[in-house]
Amino acid sequence: MTAKQVLSALREVAREDKAAFLPGFFQAVPGGYGEGDRFLGCVVSRRNG
């Protein structure tokens, strides 16, 4: 599987609501611990989603 295929597969299961919430949770905001990190909003298990 190529990197492009992996990213495409991840984007298929990405959730916009999670992608919007996660940066604040992981302090990925300017001046935060995770500044610059980006999130697709994929959850570990669709069952737990």
C-alpha positions in Angstrom: 0.0 0.0 0.0 1.4 3.4 -0.9 1.4 6.5 1.3 -1.3 8.0 -1.0 -3.5 5.0 -0.6 -3.1 5.0 3.2 -4.0 8.7 3.4 -7.0 8.1 1.1 -8.2 5.2 3.3 -7.8 7.4 6.4 -9.7 10.2 4.9 -12.6 7.9 4.1 -13.1 7.2 7.8 -12.2 10.7 9.0 -14.8 12.6 11.1 -15.0 16.4 10.8 -16.5 16.7 14.3 -13.5 14.8 15.8 -11.0 16.8 13.7 -12.5 20.0 15.1 -12.4 18.8 18.7 -9.0 17.1 18.9 -6.6 20.0 18.5 -7.9 21.6 21.7 -7.8 18.3 23.6 -4.2 17.7 22.5 -3.1 21.3 22.9 -2.3 21.6 19.2 -3.0 25.3 19.2 -0.5 28.2 18.9 1.7 28.1 22.0 0.4 24.6 23.0 2.3 21.4 23.5 1.2 20.0 20.2 1.4 23.2 18.2 1.4 22.4 14.5 -0.1 18.9 14.8 -2.9 18.2 12.4 -5.9 15.8 12.9 -8.0 13.9 10.4 -10.6 12.9 13.1 -10.1 9.2 12.7 -11.1 7.2 15.8 -9.3 4.1 17.0 -12.4 1.9 16.5 -15.5 2.6 14.5 -17.3 0.6 17.1 -16.3 3.0 19.8 -16.8 6.1 17.5 
